[in-house]
Amino acid sequence: MTKVKLDKSLAEDLIASKMRLLQQYINDILNRWNETSSKEFLEKARTGVYEEAEDDAIELRQVLMDYTKLQEILKNL
């Protein structure tokens, strides 16, 4: 793994920017299904309430994991 030195404020800005993009993508998926909660959407997709939501559910799960990882990185800077 390559290490790069960054100013802490620059790193925070870059991470925050990426988190905003991920949050927008999460909102786009939820809006597509008229949902406000990712947890509720994932449950409805899992139980078959939304029969055609499998791809969005998989994508949402991944984006949520990425968002959580970025939160941890930001917290540990």
DARAVEN-V591291 format. One record per pair of residues at least 12 apart in sequence whose C-alpha atoms are under 10 Angstrom apart, sorted by the first residue. I is the first residue (numbers start at 0). J is the second residue. D is the distance in whole Angstrom. If there is no record, write none. Layout:
BEGIN
i->(I,I)
j->(J,J)
d->(D,D)
END
This chain:
BEGIN
i->(7,7,8,10,10,10,11,11,11,11,12,13,14,14,14,14,14,15,15,15,17,17,17,18,18,18,18,18,18,18,19,20,21,21,21,21,21,22,22,22,24,24,24,24,25,25,25,25,25,25,25,25,26,27,28,28,28,28,28,28,29,29,29,29,31,31,32,32,32,37,37,37,37,38,38,40,40,40,40,41,41,41,41,41,41,42,43,44,44)
j->(73,76,76,72,73,76,72,73,74,76,73,73,66,69,70,72,73,69,70,73,65,66,69,62,65,66,67,68,69,70,66,66,59,62,63,65,66,62,63,66,58,59,62,63,37,55,58,59,60,62,63,66,59,59,40,52,55,56,58,59,41,55,56,59,52,55,49,52,55,56,59,60,63,59,60,52,55,56,59,53,55,56,57,59,60,56,56,56,57)
d->(10,7,10,10,8,8,9,6,10,8,10,10,10,7,8,8,7,8,9,8,10,9,8,10,9,6,9,10,7,8,9,10,10,7,8,8,7,9,9,8,10,8,8,10,8,10,9,6,9,7,8,10,10,10,9,10,7,9,9,7,10,9,10,9,10,9,8,8,10,9,8,9,9,10,10,9,10,8,9,9,9,6,9,8,8,9,9,7,10)
END
